[in-house]
Amino acid sequence: MTRAKLAARMAEEAGWSRAGAERALRAMLVGIRTSLKRGDTVTLVGFGTFAVARRRPRTLRNPRTGEACTVAGRVPRFKPSKELKQAVR
């Protein structure tokens, strides 16, 4: 499902205009993104939890030059709730 189709479904289910549903979806995604940037977790009861995890530093090689470099960072993670897992089965 695309973002546009999700917004259309939200508008239909909630009885909103399509533009209103698009604004609500955009605001929700911005809120999740902002919270993850700060390092907070976002829990949507009945859906799942978004969190930020740290990747351990590891050494890689540049294939062109053969130079070694260390790569580490933070990555977003999603853990589905028990209800979501059961619904998908």
N, C-alpha and C positions, 0 to 999 in steps of 0.2 A: 504494500500500500504506500502510495506517495504522500507527501505532506499535503498536497492540494486535496487528495481524496480523503485524508484524515480530517482536514478542516471542513470539507463538505459533509462528512458523516457527523462531525460534532455539531454543525449547524442544524442538520436534520433532527438529530436526537434531542438537542436542547431547545429547538424552536427559535434559534438565533438567525441573524442574517449571515450570509457566507463571509462577508467582510468582518463582522464581529467575531466569528469563530476563528478566522485567520489571525486577527489581532490577539485573541486569547491564547491560541496555540503558540504564536511567536513570543508572547510575554512569558509563557510557561517555560519554553526552551531557553530564553535569555536568563530567566531566574535559575534554572538548573545549571547552565553554563557558568554563570557568575558565582554560584555557590561552590562549584567544583574548582574554579580558579582559586578561590580562597582556601581550598583544602577541606571544606565542609562536606558532609554526606547529605544526600537528599533521599528521604524515605517516603515513598508513596504507599501507604498501607493498602494491601490487597494487590499491589502491582510489583513493587520491588524497590531495591536500594541502589542508588548511584553513588559511587565513591571514587576516590583517587588513590592509586597504588603507586609505590615507588618501584622502579626497576633497578635491580642491582647493576653496578657498573661492570661493564665487560669490555674487553679489548677486541677491536676489529682492525682489519687491514684495508687500506685503500687499494683497490685492485690495479689502479693505474700506476701509482707511485710505490706501492708496497709499504708505505708509511703506516705505523700503528697509531691508533687513536682510541681513547676511552669514551664509551657512550653510556650514559645513564639518563634517567628522566622520570617523569611522572606520566601515568597513563590512566584514562578513565576506565572504570570497571562497572559492570551491572550485575546484580545478583537478584534473580527473580524471586518473588514471594512463593510461598507454598500454594496459595490459591491460584496464582498464574500458572504454575507448573501443572496443577491438577486440571485446569481449564484447557490447557493445550493438549493433554493426553488424548 
